[in-house]
Amino acid sequence: FQSDKDGNYEIYVMNADGTNPTNITNDASGGDGTPSWSPDGTHLAFASHRNGRSETYVMNADGTDPRPIFLDLDTRVVEPTWTPDGRAVVLRQQALAGSERSSGIWMYGIGGEPARELLGASQRGAAWPSLSRDGSYLYYHLATGPDDMVKGAYQLRRLEFATGRISEITTGTDQAQYRGSSGGAIAPEVSP
């Protein structure tokens, strides 16, 4: 989990009963967050602002050997998640002025393989990637209207890798005067 209890966002691990929280990033130069466990539990991917830029890192489960997956001063990255085989990380990135990459959801191999754009500008606001257990599908949410979740502005979608087909998982808009939810959805997470 991530916490700023020591004054800076860091990544912690703890026992299942909540005891023994331990800071495993210990990096005061920037914030670390959105940790994601590798499928075999031996590594963590996380977003970091070390070195004054937004990057995605991978480290051993005990916090040793943190290393960036890629370096690009003109790109912000968040929401890393692992592919089922543990060989790549899928994340959301935002390209800043001057970047050679585009905004969207991308896949980066942890062994230095070339990056692969999965969803680009055609899927405005695509975020929070989550992969199916067999790696056949990418689930995500995207903005479908004005920036108001209560009015159904965010919905879940599924990309089928084999065909490139995108399917609607949720749809809806706010129709009832006193309704507190619209059927909109964010942050899909596939169950293991």
Beta strands, then each sheet from edge to edge (+ up, - down):
strand 1: 2-3
strand 2: 10-13
strand 3: 22-23
strand 4: 32-37
strand 5: 43-48
strand 6: 55-60
strand 7: 67-68
strand 8: 75-82
strand 9: 88-95
strand 10: 104-109
strand 11: 116-119
strand 12: 127-131
strand 13: 137-143
strand 14: 154-160
strand 15: 166-168
sheet 1: 1+ 2- 3+
sheet 2: 4+ 5- 6+ 7-
sheet 3: 8+ 9- 10+ 11-
sheet 4: 12+ 13- 14+ 15-
end
